[in-house]
Structure formats: structure tokens, C-alpha cells
Amino acid sequence: MKKLIRVAALSGAVALALAACGDAPDETPTTPGAAATNESSEPTTPTSDFKACIVSDEGGFDDKSFNQLSYEGAKKAADDLGAEFAEVQSDAATEFAGNLQSLVSEGCDAIVSVGFALSADTVTSATENPDVHYILVDDAADNDFDGTKDAENIKPLLYDTSQAAFLAGYLSAGYSKTGKVGTFGGQPYPTVTIFMDGFKQGVEHYNEVKKKDVKVVGYEGGDQGSFTGGFAANDKAKEIAAGIIDQGVDVILPVGGPIYQSAMDAIADSGNDVALIGVDADVFNTDPSTQDMILTSILKKMDVSTFDAVTAAGSGAWDPEAYVGTLENGGVGLAPLHNFESKVDPALWAEVEQLQLDIVSGKVEVTSYLAE
């Protein structure tokens, strides 16, 4: 993991970088719960000389989150292209550089690096191999914080999840019976706190519209809040979740891959009726054990954007400008309510649907470090 100094600097740097970035695809916004999908295809024998590759961060490709989603998008693109495909999983940050070099040595034409933790090593590899296309998930590749990418052959994939989290915050505030909702994160990196910021703004918007006073427990803003210090489901994560639950929340948003599993354990131990909000993937589907407690998930559709980027690279349409997923282009969104559909007031859900349209139109503003 990068040192926490990235948090202060990245906010301004990415905002500057995006001023020169390409716009995200212009698509009709979907309603909350309407997830974008790519129909899967059966793996085929390679019919092209293009080779697509991917390297994970420490979470591994079975993390039920952003590594897994990115893998699925890259693999499907390779299959559809009839291309060769290679993968390498990282078990520690010390393996990033060597894993990238191994893929270069294998003759990869496009390499997907999953996660901001790989940013510095990806920049080094890209600089040394200018003929290889690099796709960096969840980071702007601006490690010297000067407002520009550090290597021209990197395509950053970024996601303004604050917009979808805003919807989740509004929904949670309206759903809460105790008037308290909570959130905590792994580490205070911008890619984590962007969820928490959006969630908090959504609760505040609900309070303003409804003249209510729903409280957010566990996060004050910026790097001020409850953080586990990592992204593992462990006793520390469970302890933090339990401390938030003990303050009377009935909705909780854990941000940081598997730490939601620790929150589930804390909910079970408490005996309280607490709803869980997932992040990145639709956790209801990726982890069926959540289905009795998952209210919704804040989607970061890395499978779709990774698929598009690898497909472009393999079809001669490579575009290295940054992609930013938003509600408008379908790059972020809310998962369906699934088993909670009967528990959520239809009028509240209608307000959430209208709120999405208001965010897309600019009537309601959501602030984040990715906002232009």
C-alpha cells in the first residue's frame, strides 16, 4: 500500500488530470438497480496474435470485489477477441513489479493493473515498455502529483462512486428507523473515502429535504473516521463495526473489499436488525451469504470498463485518455433492492430514482475529488 501522503495530494492532482481527460461514454442513464452487463461467452482457442493480461493486487481474483470484476471484464474481452490471455495474482505488494515484468516477458500487448496500490509499479513498467498498452484500474497514474499522467501508454479507469453512494446515503436515511446510519473503511485513500463522502452527502441531502436529523456514525469527512488500517476481514474490522453498531445504527456501509464480512459477523453477534450496504459488485449475487441483510450495493462497474478498454486495445482502437465512470454513463450505480424490496417504501425508492436524474442533470450536485 502507498503511504498515506497520497490522500492529501491525490485530490488536487486527479482533479487537474481530469481536465485533460476524455469524457466517459455518452450513454442513457439507467435507473438505480439496473446494472449494466456483458453477456459472457465461452472461452475459445486464440485466433489472433493479440495477448491480453491482468495482474491483481493483494486481494486476489476471488475477492468478490474489484479484482474479480476487473478479471471478468478482461477475460471476456480476450475471449471475444479470440486473443491469448494470461493472469498473475499478487499475494503481497512486493510482488507487483516482478509480476508486471513477468507479463511483459510473456509478450503481453495489453496489461490490466488492478488497484491504486499498483500505480507506481505500473508507471515504471509502462515507462520501460512504451509499446505495451497498460490499463490502470482505480488510479490516475499521477504519482508525482503534477496533474498529468506519468506515462502516455497508460489508460486510467476511474469511477465517481460518490454519485452512487449519494443515492445509497439518501436511501439509508429514509430506511433507517433509529435515525442513525454508519460507515467505516479500510484505509483513508481517496478511492475509499469517495464512497463515504458520497454516502454522508446523501444523508445530509435527505435531512435537508425532509427536515430530519439522521446521524452518520463512523465518518466525519476527509480522513477523519473509523478505518481498519487494511483491507482484510479480521478482528480489527469486526471490532470497529461492532463499535458503530453499538451506537444504534440500523444501516452500515463497510468500504474496503472483504471487510464487509467482519461487519456481518458483528451484526450477527449484536442480535440487532442492521442492514448492510455492499460496494463495488452486487454483493447479493457475489456472496449469497449476505442475502438476508444486504439493502443494496454501490456499484463500480469495473467489469464493463475493463472489457471496453481491453477490447479497444485488441481491435486497434486504443484510446489512452482517462475514463471516468458516472451515473450518466452507467459506470457507477445502485444494485437492486433484492430481498429488501418489500421492506423499502416504494415512495422512497421513487425519490431515489428521481434523485439520480437530478444528479445527472446537475440539479443536485455531488462533490468529490473526481468532480471536474
C-alpha positions as CSV (number, residue, x, y, z in Angstrom):
1,M,0.0,0.0,0.0
2,K,1.1,3.5,-0.7
3,K,1.9,5.9,2.2
4,L,-1.0,8.0,3.4
5,I,0.6,11.1,1.9
6,R,-1.2,10.1,-1.3
7,V,-4.5,11.1,0.3
8,A,-3.8,14.8,0.6
9,A,-2.1,15.1,-2.7
10,L,-4.2,13.0,-4.9
11,S,-7.4,15.1,-4.5
12,G,-6.0,18.1,-6.3
13,A,-3.8,16.1,-8.7
14,V,-6.6,13.9,-10.1
15,A,-8.9,16.9,-10.5
16,L,-6.3,18.6,-12.6
17,A,-5.6,15.4,-14.6
18,L,-9.3,15.0,-15.5
19,A,-9.4,18.4,-17.1
20,A,-7.3,16.9,-19.9
21,C,-9.1,13.5,-19.9
22,G,-11.6,12.2,-22.4
23,D,-15.2,12.2,-21.4
24,A,-16.8,8.9,-20.4
25,P,-19.1,7.3,-23.0
26,D,-22.3,9.1,-23.6
27,E,-25.0,6.6,-22.6
28,T,-28.6,6.9,-21.4
29,P,-28.6,6.8,-17.6
30,T,-30.2,3.7,-16.1
31,T,-32.4,3.7,-13.1
32,P,-31.0,2.6,-9.8
33,G,-30.8,-1.1,-9.7
34,A,-30.5,-1.5,-13.5
35,A,-27.0,-3.0,-13.7
36,A,-25.0,-2.9,-16.9
37,T,-23.9,-6.4,-18.0
38,N,-21.9,-8.1,-20.7
39,E,-23.2,-11.4,-21.8
40,S,-20.5,-14.0,-21.2
41,S,-19.1,-16.1,-23.9
42,E,-17.4,-19.5,-23.9
43,P,-13.6,-19.4,-24.0
44,T,-12.2,-20.0,-27.5
45,T,-9.0,-21.1,-29.0
46,P,-6.9,-18.0,-29.7
47,T,-7.4,-16.8,-33.3
48,S,-5.4,-13.5,-33.0
49,D,-1.9,-12.7,-32.1
50,F,-3.0,-10.2,-29.5
51,K,-2.4,-11.1,-25.9
52,A,-4.4,-9.6,-23.0
53,C,-3.1,-9.9,-19.5
54,I,-4.0,-8.9,-15.9
55,V,-2.3,-8.6,-12.6
56,S,-4.2,-8.4,-9.3
57,D,-3.4,-6.5,-6.1
58,E,-3.2,-8.3,-2.8
59,G,-6.9,-9.1,-2.7
60,G,-6.7,-11.7,-5.4
61,F,-9.1,-12.5,-8.2
62,D,-11.6,-14.2,-6.0
63,D,-12.2,-11.1,-3.7
64,K,-15.8,-10.8,-4.8
65,S,-15.0,-7.2,-5.5
66,F,-12.8,-5.1,-7.8
67,N,-10.1,-7.6,-8.6
68,Q,-12.8,-10.2,-9.6
69,L,-14.8,-7.7,-11.6
70,S,-11.7,-6.5,-13.5
71,Y,-10.7,-10.0,-14.2
72,E,-14.1,-11.0,-15.5
73,G,-14.1,-8.0,-17.9
74,A,-10.6,-8.6,-19.2
75,K,-11.1,-12.4,-19.6
76,K,-14.4,-11.8,-21.6
77,A,-12.7,-9.3,-23.8
78,A,-9.9,-11.7,-24.6
79,D,-12.3,-14.5,-25.3
80,D,-14.4,-12.3,-27.6
81,L,-11.3,-11.1,-29.4
82,G,-10.0,-14.6,-29.9
83,A,-6.9,-13.4,-28.1
84,E,-4.4,-15.1,-25.8
85,F,-4.9,-14.4,-22.1
86,A,-2.6,-14.5,-19.1
87,E,-3.1,-13.7,-15.4
88,V,-0.9,-13.3,-12.4
89,Q,-2.1,-12.9,-8.8
90,S,-0.2,-10.9,-6.3
91,D,0.0,-12.0,-2.7
92,A,2.0,-9.0,-1.5
93,A,2.9,-5.5,-2.7
94,T,6.5,-6.6,-3.0
95,E,5.4,-8.9,-5.9
96,F,3.8,-6.1,-8.1
97,A,6.9,-5.1,-10.0
98,G,8.0,-8.7,-10.7
99,N,4.5,-9.8,-11.7
100,L,4.3,-6.9,-14.2
101,Q,7.7,-7.8,-15.6
102,S,6.7,-11.4,-16.0
103,L,3.7,-10.4,-18.1
104,V,5.9,-8.2,-20.3
105,S,8.3,-11.1,-20.7
106,E,5.3,-13.3,-21.8
107,G,4.7,-10.9,-24.7
108,C,1.5,-9.2,-23.4
109,D,0.2,-6.5,-25.7
110,A,-2.2,-5.1,-23.0
111,I,-1.8,-5.4,-19.2
112,V,-4.5,-4.6,-16.8
113,S,-3.2,-3.5,-13.3
114,V,-6.0,-3.7,-10.7
115,G,-6.0,-1.1,-8.0
116,F,-4.3,2.1,-6.9
117,A,-1.7,0.1,-5.0
118,L,-0.1,-0.9,-8.3
119,S,0.1,2.6,-9.7
120,A,3.8,3.3,-9.1
121,D,5.0,-0.1,-10.4
122,T,2.7,0.2,-13.4
123,V,4.1,3.6,-14.3
124,T,7.6,2.2,-14.1
125,S,6.7,-0.8,-16.2
126,A,4.9,1.4,-18.7
127,T,7.8,3.8,-19.0
128,E,10.2,1.0,-19.7
129,N,7.8,-0.7,-22.2
130,P,6.2,2.1,-24.3
131,D,4.8,-0.3,-26.9
132,V,2.7,-2.1,-24.4
133,H,-0.8,-0.8,-23.6
134,Y,-1.5,-0.5,-19.8
135,I,-4.9,-0.2,-18.2
136,L,-4.8,1.0,-14.6
137,V,-8.0,0.4,-12.6
138,D,-8.9,3.0,-9.9
139,D,-5.9,5.4,-10.2
140,A,-4.9,8.3,-12.4
141,A,-1.2,7.2,-12.8
142,D,-0.1,10.6,-11.5
143,N,2.4,9.6,-8.8
144,D,4.3,12.9,-8.9
145,F,1.1,14.9,-8.4
146,D,1.7,17.3,-11.3
147,G,-1.8,17.0,-12.8
148,T,-0.8,14.7,-15.7
149,K,-0.2,11.0,-16.3
150,D,3.3,9.8,-15.7
151,A,3.3,7.5,-18.8
152,E,1.4,8.1,-22.0
153,N,0.7,4.4,-22.7
154,I,-1.5,4.1,-19.6
155,K,-5.3,4.3,-19.7
156,P,-6.7,5.2,-16.2
157,L,-10.1,3.8,-15.3
158,L,-11.7,6.0,-12.6
159,Y,-15.1,5.9,-11.0
160,D,-17.0,8.7,-9.4
161,T,-18.7,6.4,-6.8
162,S,-19.6,9.4,-4.7
163,Q,-22.7,9.8,-7.0
164,A,-24.0,6.3,-6.4
165,A,-23.0,6.5,-2.7
166,F,-25.1,9.7,-2.5
167,L,-28.1,7.7,-3.6
168,A,-27.3,5.0,-1.1
169,G,-27.0,7.6,1.7
170,Y,-30.4,9.1,0.9
171,L,-31.9,5.6,0.7
172,S,-30.3,4.6,4.0
173,A,-31.5,7.7,5.8
174,G,-35.1,7.2,4.6
175,Y,-35.0,3.5,5.5
176,S,-33.5,4.0,9.0
177,K,-35.8,3.6,11.9
178,T,-33.3,4.6,14.6
179,G,-32.2,7.8,12.8
180,K,-28.5,6.6,12.8
181,V,-26.6,5.0,9.9
182,G,-22.9,4.1,9.9
183,T,-19.9,3.7,7.7
184,F,-16.2,2.7,8.1
185,G,-13.4,2.0,5.7
186,G,-10.2,0.1,5.2
187,Q,-7.7,3.0,4.8
188,P,-8.3,6.7,4.2
189,Y,-7.3,6.6,0.5
190,P,-9.4,8.7,-1.9
191,T,-10.8,5.6,-3.6
192,V,-12.2,4.6,-0.2
193,T,-13.4,7.9,1.2
194,I,-15.1,8.8,-2.0
195,F,-17.8,6.2,-1.1
196,M,-18.0,7.5,2.5
197,D,-18.1,11.2,1.3
198,G,-21.0,10.5,-1.1
199,F,-22.9,8.5,1.5
200,K,-22.6,11.3,4.0
201,Q,-23.7,13.9,1.5
202,G,-26.7,11.7,0.6
203,V,-27.8,11.5,4.3
204,E,-27.3,15.3,4.6
205,H,-29.4,15.9,1.5
206,Y,-32.2,13.7,2.9
207,N,-32.1,15.7,6.2
208,E,-32.3,18.9,4.2
209,V,-35.2,17.8,2.0
210,K,-37.2,16.0,4.8
211,K,-36.2,18.3,7.7
212,K,-34.9,15.4,9.6
213,D,-31.7,14.8,11.6
214,V,-30.4,11.3,10.7
215,K,-26.9,10.9,12.0
216,V,-23.8,9.4,10.3
217,V,-21.7,7.4,12.7
218,G,-18.1,6.5,11.9
219,Y,-17.2,9.2,9.5
220,E,-16.7,13.0,9.8
221,G,-15.1,13.7,6.5
222,G,-11.7,13.5,4.8
223,D,-9.5,11.1,6.7
224,Q,-11.5,11.6,9.9
225,G,-13.4,8.5,10.7
226,S,-13.2,4.8,11.5
227,F,-10.6,2.9,9.5
228,T,-9.3,-0.6,10.0
229,G,-5.8,0.1,8.7
230,G,-6.1,-2.6,5.9
231,F,-8.5,-4.4,3.7
232,A,-8.7,-7.8,5.4
233,A,-11.7,-9.3,7.2
234,N,-10.2,-9.6,10.7
235,D,-10.8,-8.9,14.3
236,K,-9.9,-5.2,14.0
237,A,-12.6,-4.8,11.3
238,K,-15.1,-6.6,13.4
239,E,-14.3,-4.5,16.4
240,I,-14.8,-1.3,14.5
241,A,-18.1,-2.5,13.0
242,A,-19.3,-3.6,16.5
243,G,-18.4,-0.2,17.9
244,I,-20.5,1.6,15.3
245,I,-23.4,-0.9,15.7
246,D,-23.4,-0.3,19.5
247,Q,-24.1,3.3,18.8
248,G,-27.6,2.4,17.5
249,V,-27.2,2.4,13.7
250,D,-29.5,0.2,11.7
251,V,-27.7,0.6,8.3
252,I,-23.9,0.1,7.9
253,L,-21.6,0.7,4.9
254,P,-18.2,-1.0,5.1
255,V,-15.8,0.2,2.3
256,G,-12.9,-2.0,1.6
257,G,-13.4,-5.3,-0.1
258,P,-13.7,-8.2,2.4
259,I,-14.2,-6.1,5.5
260,Y,-18.0,-6.4,4.9
261,Q,-17.6,-10.0,6.1
262,S,-16.4,-8.7,9.5
263,A,-19.4,-6.3,9.6
264,M,-21.7,-9.3,9.0
265,D,-20.1,-11.1,12.0
266,A,-20.6,-8.0,14.1
267,I,-24.2,-7.7,13.1
268,A,-24.8,-11.4,13.9
269,D,-23.2,-11.0,17.3
270,S,-25.2,-7.9,18.1
271,G,-28.6,-9.5,17.6
272,N,-29.8,-6.2,16.1
273,D,-31.6,-5.7,12.9
274,V,-28.9,-3.9,10.9
275,A,-28.9,-3.7,7.1
276,L,-25.7,-4.0,5.1
277,I,-24.6,-2.0,2.1
278,G,-22.1,-3.5,-0.3
279,V,-19.5,-1.8,-2.5
280,D,-18.0,-2.4,-6.0
281,A,-20.0,-5.5,-7.0
282,D,-23.6,-6.5,-6.3
283,V,-22.7,-8.4,-3.2
284,F,-26.1,-10.0,-3.1
285,N,-25.0,-12.0,-6.1
286,T,-21.3,-12.4,-5.5
287,D,-21.8,-13.6,-1.9
288,P,-25.1,-15.3,-1.3
289,S,-24.5,-15.4,2.5
290,T,-25.4,-11.7,2.6
291,Q,-28.8,-12.0,1.1
292,D,-30.8,-11.7,4.3
293,M,-29.1,-8.5,5.3
294,I,-28.0,-6.6,2.1
295,L,-30.0,-3.5,1.5
296,T,-28.2,-2.6,-1.8
297,S,-24.7,-2.3,-3.2
298,I,-22.9,0.7,-4.6
299,L,-21.7,-0.5,-8.0
300,K,-18.4,0.4,-9.6
301,K,-18.7,-1.4,-12.9
302,M,-15.1,-2.3,-13.5
303,D,-16.0,-5.4,-15.5
304,V,-17.7,-3.2,-18.1
305,S,-15.0,-0.5,-18.4
306,T,-12.1,-3.1,-18.3
307,F,-13.9,-5.1,-21.0
308,D,-14.2,-2.0,-23.2
309,A,-10.6,-0.9,-22.7
310,V,-9.1,-4.3,-23.5
311,T,-11.5,-4.7,-26.5
312,A,-10.3,-1.3,-27.8
313,A,-6.7,-2.2,-27.4
314,G,-7.2,-5.5,-29.2
315,S,-9.2,-4.1,-32.0
316,G,-6.9,-1.3,-33.0
317,A,-9.0,1.4,-31.3
318,W,-6.7,2.1,-28.3
319,D,-7.5,5.4,-26.5
320,P,-5.2,6.2,-23.6
321,E,-7.3,9.0,-22.2
322,A,-8.9,8.5,-18.8
323,Y,-12.3,7.0,-18.5
324,V,-14.5,8.3,-15.6
325,G,-17.5,6.2,-14.6
326,T,-20.5,8.2,-13.6
327,L,-24.3,7.8,-13.1
328,E,-24.8,9.4,-16.5
329,N,-22.7,6.9,-18.5
330,G,-23.6,3.9,-16.3
331,G,-20.1,3.4,-14.9
332,V,-21.5,3.6,-11.3
333,G,-24.9,2.9,-9.9
334,L,-27.0,1.1,-7.3
335,A,-27.8,-2.6,-7.2
336,P,-31.4,-3.7,-7.0
337,L,-33.0,-4.0,-3.5
338,H,-33.5,-7.8,-4.0
339,N,-34.9,-9.2,-0.7
340,F,-35.4,-5.7,0.7
341,E,-37.8,-4.6,-2.0
342,S,-40.8,-5.3,0.3
343,K,-39.1,-3.5,3.2
344,V,-38.4,-0.2,1.4
345,D,-41.3,2.3,1.0
346,P,-42.0,2.5,-2.8
347,A,-42.3,6.3,-2.4
348,L,-38.7,6.4,-1.0
349,W,-37.4,4.3,-3.9
350,A,-39.2,6.6,-6.4
351,E,-37.4,9.6,-4.7
352,V,-34.0,7.8,-5.2
353,E,-34.8,7.2,-8.9
354,Q,-35.7,10.9,-9.3
355,L,-32.6,11.9,-7.3
356,Q,-30.4,10.0,-9.8
357,L,-32.0,12.0,-12.7
358,D,-31.4,15.2,-10.7
359,I,-27.7,14.4,-10.2
360,V,-27.3,13.6,-13.9
361,S,-28.9,16.8,-14.9
362,G,-26.8,18.9,-12.5
363,K,-29.8,19.9,-10.4
364,V,-28.3,18.2,-7.4
365,E,-24.5,18.5,-7.0
366,V,-22.3,15.8,-5.5
367,T,-18.8,16.8,-4.7
368,S,-15.8,14.5,-4.9
369,Y,-12.1,14.6,-5.9
370,L,-13.1,13.3,-9.3
371,A,-15.6,16.1,-10.0
372,E,-14.3,18.4,-12.8
